[in-house]
């Protein structure tokens, strides 16, 4: 497999949008900024294939020749993220039908029905032709298939393919009816052709709710699999001509639509696009990086970020001086081996003309953004022989599962405010604040690698999951579970016998009822120590079945009932948090769990700083120290006085907002 020459530093480049005299000027400025790579051909299908039986690679040849001559590393995209107009005109079925049942015409992007035989034929053919033409070029260091896969289609092609997918999954109509609980409302299906897609014309209730979660969750799985099949078809077409170059597609963090753990198994390297809002907590961005690293438990590529301003969010603030640099180092700290931008030169028109770029509309290097890009490029050159291939290690695993994501947010109760990602982040935030390293892991991970597993809102417990968690705890692991766990199986049918279903024995509690609190309503959790904290959203009414109470409800008719518990199971322990606690209260519970599991911070000290460690192949530790807060912060004593790899000088004793240092230490 090919590898990158150091840290890939560049981004999306579209010279085809500009006259040729601009190209040479771009090369000059890119060299000045220490940019060493370019992602090209992302949306050029219409240019490359102007008609069904005609291909024209002349302009792309010129782009590849220029970048090769200038010794750039090339990320070569397959262009299949947007259809050419001729295809939509001649074969209207390639366009998607939306949730409301409207069949779309030509326009926008990510507009192809994944189950259209026409799209499948021509997208794979184009990928193969590109690989045949450019696959032997040593400067092509990565293939980038399509772009930001996403969306859904509800056309007749998808309906037919969904029925085939269901037959493979369930085998018989009887098993399908059982899985979807179709006795409810008399919805029994007698023939596969009677299955109607769960959109607004069928079982859908708005885009995020449904009358029958079983069919809607299965359609989520099917849609993810359908788009993955498109990726695999292009990947396989490339592999006919190029056996070595890594193949990826750019993912989107916690994007709901696709099961990224399943996708990662088909990708050589994970890449993703990082676009936090102006008010996104830094802990949330760190969590997304850890999730992308966790998909393959390996370093990843940052395929896109903006050098400064975004354009498609409600409020598109400029990145403040130093912010882009600090954000880039946070990305590297959490496992990236590349820093890439969208875009290298700002577009002159259309909906992304105000999206930030290395070269702004003024067309020169005399901008604040360019100077910051250049500074970062010069620093990354120093790290190119040190950082790539180094790994992150963690004693804590936080479970993230797309089936749970879909199922929890489809469920009709107890509260409309029950959403998946914010709950995962609340628990991740605790470890982030304490610089305790975390791996984001799937439900089928090797739990034995961890001391502490946290599984927030594990609503759907599929076959084998309870047994795996029991084995982990029995051997001495510490597990944290929360409200709304163990409720349903893989088709959203309730595990009978009392909540939390198959986790009941493990948790040592029986949940009899679940109260929902409106946003203005609160209860209290009174800790054994006498301290109390607010709680809300949901309050589970629990009975102890071997567990001990760590805190009880302070109000309402269930005052005095357990709200938080701890159960001994084999050599380990299980904490069960039965309500949504305010931050201070949750922290006290997680303090107990972390101490019992003996998990440690990356370094002692460093309050208010983000500190992350990557370990090199040679056994050295690279400590990334970043200040994202308003206050100046002091470097931990164990790192003070050491050399900062970014400056070559002794690290400063304190860091101001957005300041960063990287300190190397031998493995102890």
N, C-alpha and C positions, 0 to 999 in steps of 0.2 A: 504494500500500500504506500502511495506517495505521502510525503510529509511536507509541511510548510517550512520555508527557510526563515526560521525565527518567528516572531509575532506578526501575523498578517495584519496590516494596517492600511485601510483604504475604504472602499464602499461602492455603492451603486454609481455607475458611470454610464452616461448616455450620450456619447459624442454624436450619435446619429441625429440628435435634436439640434445640432449646431453646424455651422459651415466649417469647412476643412481648415480654414486659417486659425480657427479657435483651438484646434486639437494640439498643435505644437505649443501654444501658450499654456494649455492645460498641463502638458507634460513638464514644462518648466516649473510651474507653480507646485505641482505635485512633488517633484523632486525636492523643492525647497522645503516642503512640509514633511519630508521623510515618508511620504506615502509610498508603499511598496506593492500595492495590489489594487485590482479593480474588479468589480462585479459587473459583468456586461450581459447584454442580450436578454434582459429580464422581460421586457414587453415588446418584442420585435417580430412576433409571428407574422403579422400582416406584411412587414417589410420583406421577410425571408421567403414567405410563401404567398405571393400576390394572387395566385389562382390555384385551383385544385390540382392541376397537373404541372405546376410551374414553381421552381425554387430559384432564388437569387441570393447567393451568399457573398456577392462582391463587396458590399459595404462592411459586412461582418469580417470578411477576409482582411480588409484594410485595418479594421480595429484590432484584430488579433495580431496582425503583423506589426503594427505600431507598438502595442504593449509588449510584445515579445522582443522587439528590437530595443526597447527601453528597459528590458529586463524586469518587467513587472510580473508578479504572480497573478494568474487569472482565475477568477471564479466565474465559470461559464454557465449561464442559465439556459434553460430549454425553451423559454418564451411562452409556455403554454398556460400562463395565468390569465390571458385575455384572448378571446377568439378573433380571427380576422372577419371582416364584414361579409366577404363572399360566402363564408361557411354558414353564417346565420341566414343569409338570404336564400341560399340553395337548399339548406337542410335546417329548417326552422326548429326541428326537434332537438337540436344541440343546445338550445337556450333553455334556461330553467323555468319551471313553474313554481311560483312562490307559495307561501303558507296559506294565502287567501285564495289560491286556485287560479291566479292570473298567470298566463303564459307570457314570458318576457320576449321582447324584441332585442335587436342588436344594441349594445351599449354597456357602459360601465366595465367592470372586470370581474374575475372569479364568477363568470357568468355561464359556465358550461355545466350541463347535466352530467354527473359522473357516470351515469349508466347509459349514456348515448353511445351506440356502436360507432357512429360517425366520429364523435370526439375521441373515443378510445383508439380508433384506427389512426387518425391523423396526428394525434399528440404523440403516440408511441413512434410513428414513422418519422416525425420531425426530430425527436430525441435521438433516434438511431442515425439519421443523416448527419446531425451535428457531431455525434461521437465518431462516425466514420471519417469526417472531415478534419476534426480538431483533436481527437483523442490521443494521438501520438505526439502532440505538441508538449514538450516538457514544461512549458510555462503554465499550462492548464493544470492547476493544482487542486481544483474542487469542482464538482458538478452541482449545480443549483437547480433542482427540478421545480417547475412552476413557481408559485410565490404565494405565501400566506394562505394555504388551503383553508377554506371555510365556507359557511353557508349551507343551505339545504335545497333540495329539489323535490317536488311532489308531482312529477309528471307520470304519464302512463308507462314510460320506460322504467322509471323507478318502482312503480307499483308492481310491474311484472317481476322485476329483479328481487324486490322485497319478498314476494311470495315464494320464489325459489330459495332465497336465503332462509326463510322460515321453515320450509320443508326440510332443509338440511339440518336445521337446529332442532326441530321438534319431532320430525318423522311422521307424526300422525296428527290429524285434526283434533283428535281427542286430547292429546297432550298439549296442543296449543290452547284449546278452550280451558283446560285446567290451569295452565300457566297464567293466562290472562283473566281468570275468574269470570268467564263469559256468561255464567248463570246469572250474574248480577244484571239487572235490567233486561233480562231475556235476550242477551246479545250473542247467543250461541251461533257459531259458524259451522256450516255443513259442507262447504266446499272452499278450496283455496282461493278461487276467483271471487268469493264474497268478501274478501279482506279489503277494506278501504283504508287508505293512508290516513294517519292521525293528524290531519291539518284542520283548518277552520271549517272545511266541508265535512269532516268526519268527527273524531272524538276530541279534537282540540278545543281548549277553552282559553283563548288568547294564545300567545306564542309560548308561554311558560307553564301553562296548566293543562290538564287533560282529564277526561272522564274515566279513562282506563290507562293507568300508568304502565301496565304491562306492555301494551302495544307501543306506547310512546317511547318508553325506554328502549325497547327492541329497535324502534326506528332510529333512535340516536346511535345505537350500536351499528345498525346496518349502514347508516349514512357515513359514519366514520370508516367502516370497512370498505365502502364503495370508493371513497376518495383515496383511501390507502391503496386500493387496487390500481387506481390511476397512477399513483406514485410508483408502485412496484412495476407496472408495465413500462413506464419510461426508464426506470432504473435498469430493468432487464434488457431493454433495447440498447442502452448505453453499454452495458456489459458485453454485448456481442463484439464490440470493437475496442473497448477500453476496460481491461481487467483490474487496473490498479488504482485509478484516481478515486478518492473518496467522493461519495454521493450524499447530498443532504437536501433538505428543504427547510425554509425558515418557519419555525413555529412561533407561537404567540403567548408564552407564559401560561397563565391559568385559563386560556381560551376554553370555553365550555364545550364547543361542538365536536371535538375530536379526542379520542382516547390516546393521548400522547405516549403512554407507556407501551401500548401496542404498536404504535407507529415507530417508536425508537428501535424496536427489534428489527425493523427493516431498513434502518438508516445506518450508514457507516459512522457518521458523526452528527451530533445534534447541533442545530443552529437555531437562534431565535432573535426576535426583534423587540427591543426594550424601549418602550415609550411611556414612562410614568407621567402622571398629571402633575400640575404645579403643586398639588397638595398630597401626593402619594407619600405615605410614610417610607422612609428609607428601609425600614424593616420589611415592608412588603416587597420592595424591589429586590432586597437580598433573598427573600423567600423564593421569588420567581427564579432567580439565578440558581439557587440550590435545587429547585424543582427541575430545571433544565439539566443541571449536572446529574441529578438523580435518575433521569430517564434511562441513562446507560451506565450510571455510576462511573462517569469518565469526564474529562475536560470537554468543553463545548466551544462553539463559535458564537460570538456576538455578530450577527449578520447585519443588524441595523440599529442605529440610534441616531438622534439628530445632534449635530454639532452645537445647536442652540435652540432654535424655535421649532415647534410643531405647528401644524396648521389645521388639523381636523378635530381637535378637542374644543370644548366650549370656550376655554380660556387658555390662550397659547402664549404663556409668559416666556420671556427670554431666560435662558440659563444665565445665572449670575457669574461674574468673573470667578474662575476656578471650579465652578460646579461641574462642567463637562469633564474636566480632568479627574476630579474626585470620583465622579460617577463611573468613569472608565476604569479607575483602579478598584473600585468596589466590584465591578464586573470581573476583572482579572483575579481578584482575591477569591471570589467564589467559584472559580473554575474555568474561566474563559481563556483560550489561547489566541484569540483574535480580538481586534477592536475595529469595527467597520461602521461606516456612516451611510445613512440615506440623507442626503445625496452628496456627490462630490461637486457638482455644479448645479446651481439653482435653476429650475425650469423657468421658461419664459412665459408659459401660459398654462391653462387648465387648473384643476382643483388643487394641485400641489405646488403652485408657483410661489406660495409664501412659506413653504416648508424649508427649514434651514438647510444650509449647505456649506461645504468647505469654501467654495468660491461663491460669493454672494452676487447679487444682480449688478453691483458696481464693476465686477469683472476683474478686480485686482487683489493682490495679497495684502493691501493696506487696510485691513479690518481687524477688529478685536478677535473675532472668531478664528480667522486664519492664523493669527499669532498664537492662539491657544492650541490650535490643532498642530502647529509646528512644534511648539514646546513639548507637547505630548509625544509627537513622533520622534523627537530627539531622545527623549527618555526611554521610549520603548526599544529603540535600537540598543541601548545598554542592557536591556533585560532579555533580548532575543535569544541569547545563548544559555540563559538560566531558567526562565520560567516555563517554556513549553514542555508539556509532559509531566510537570509536577502535579501532585494530587492533593485533594482535600480529604481529611479523615474526620470521623465523628463517632461519638459514643451514644448519640441520641438520634433516633429515627422518628420522623413525623409522617404518618400515613396520609397519602393523597390518592384518591381513587375516583376515576371519572364515573363509574357506575353509581357510586354514592352521590356524587355531584348531581347527576341527572335525577336520581330517584328522590333525594331529599327535596329538591326544588320543584318536583312534580307533585309531591304529596299534598293532599287536600287537608291540611291542618297539621298541628294545632294552631300555628301562627303563620301569617303571610310573611313575617320578617325572618323566618328561618332560611338563611342562605348559607351556602357551603363555604366558599372561599374566605369570607370574613371570620368565620369560626376557626378555620385552620390558622389564619393569620394571628388571631388572638393568642393562641398557644405558642406559635412560632415566635411571636414578639417577646415572650418571656425569656427565651434562650438568647435571642438576638441582643436584648438589653444587657445580658450578663456575659456576652462573648463566649457562649457555649456553642460549639460547632454542632450543626444539625445536617443530617441527610434527609431529604424528602424521598420517601420510599413507597413502593406499591404494596398492595395487600398480600402479594405472593413473594415478598422479599425474603432474604435469609435473615430472619430476626436474630439469630444467634450472634451476629456481628455487633449487636448493640447491648448496652446496659439498660437503657430506658427507651420504651416505645410509647409514643403519644398518638392516640387515635381519636381525634375529635369527631363528634357526630357520626359515628360509624353506623349509620342508619341501616344500611344493607349489609347483612352478613351472609355471604355465599358459602357453598359447600367447602369445607376444609379450613375456612378462616378461623373458626372458633378453636379447632383442634391445634392449629399452628400457634395461636396466641397462648393457649393453655400450655403447650410444650415450652414456649419461651419463658413464661412465668414460673412454671414448675422447676425449671433448671436454675432459677435465681434472678430472672429478669424482673424489672419494674414496669408496670403497664398503667397508663392513665387513660381511662374511658370517660365519656361525658354523656349527658342527657341525649335522648333520641338515638340511642345505640341499640343494636341487636333487634330492631323492630321487624324487619322484613327480610325475605330471601331474594333471589336474583330476579324474580318477576314482580316484586313489590307486593307479594302476599305476606300477611302477617305470620310471624313465627308464633304459633299457639303455645299456651302453657305459661304465659306471663312474661312481661318485659323484664330484662333485656334479652329475651329469647335464648339463643344458644350461648350467650355470654352470662347468663344468670348464675350458673355454678361458679364461674370464674370470678365474677364481681361480688358474690356473696350477698346479693340483694334481690328483692322482688319489687318491681315498680308497679303499683296498682293503678294509678291514675296520673295523667299529665295535665297540669293546669297551664293555661295560656294567659299571660299578662299583657295587656295593651301597653303602648309606649309610655303612657303616663302613670302606669301602675308599677309598684315595687313591693318586694318583700325584704326580709333580712335573713342573713345566715349568721347565727350566733356560734362562734367557734368555741371549742372546749376551753380555750384560754380566756374566754370572756369577751374577746374582741368581736365586733360584728361588722358586716359589710352589706351593701345593697345587692340585691339580685333581682332579676326580672326575666322577661321573654317567656320562659317556661320554668315551671317548678314541678319536678317529679315527686310524687308521693311514694316514698320507699319504705319497705320493711326489711329489717336486717335478717339475713340468713347466713350468719357466720361472720359477716363483716363488722367492724366497729365504726361507730359514728365519730366523725371529726368535727361536725357542725350541724346544727339543727335550724329549722325555720323559726323565725321570730314572730311571725304574724299569721293571721287568717286561721281557718278551722284546722289547718294542718300544723299549727304551731307546735314545736317540740318534736316533729317527725324528722328523721335524718335527711340532710341536704347534701352532705359530702361524707363519703365512707372510705375505709381502707380495709382490704381483705388479705389475709395471708393465704397463699396458695402454693403448695410445695415449698420450695426454697425462696420464692419470690413474693411480690405483693402487687395488689391491684388497687388503684385509686379510682373512685367513681364520683364524678362531679355532676350532681343531679339538677343543677340550675345554672343559669347564665350569671356569673358573678362579676362584680365590678373588678377592675384591674388589681387593686390592692389585695382583695380577698383571694383572687385566683393565684396571685403571686405567692401568698402564704402557703397555699396547698402545694403548688409546684416546688416551692422551696423544700418542703418535706420530701416530695418524691425524688427530687434531684439529689438531695443529701443522702437519702436511703440508697439510691442507685450509684452513689459515689461518682457522679459525672462532674467534670471539672471545666472551668473556663480555659480558654486558650492560654492566657497568662493571668496572673493575679494583678489586681489593680486595673487602671485604665478606665475608670468610671467616666461615662459620657463619650467615650471613643468607641468606634467600631474596630475590632481587631480580629483578623482572620489569618489563619496559617495554611500555607501550602507546603508540602514536602517534596523535595526534588528527588530524582532517581539516585543521586549520590548521598541521600540521607540528610541533606541540609534542610533547615526550616526557614521559610520566607514569611516573615510577619508583616502583613499589610496593616498599617495603622492610619485611620481616617477620622477626621472630625467633621461630622455633619450637623453639629449643634451650633447654637449662637455663641456660646461661651468658649473662651480659650481653655484648653484642657492640658493636663500634665501627662507626659509620657510615663508609662509604668516603670517602676524602678529597675525591673529586670531587663528592660530594653534601653534604658537611659545610657548615654555615653557611647553607644555603638554606631557604626557607620551606616548612613542612609544610602542605599544603593542608587537612589535617584540623583543624589548630588555628589556622592563620593566623599562627603564630609561627615563629621559627627552629627548625628541627628539632633535637632533642636529639642530643648527640654519641654517645650510646650507647642501645641498645635492650635492655630486659629481655625475659624470656620473654613471648610473645604481644603485645608492643608492635609498633606499625605506624606508618609514616609514608609519605606520598605526596608526592613532590617533582617539580615541573614544571620542565622545561628546554627552551630553544629548540632546534630542529633545527640541528645543526652542519653 
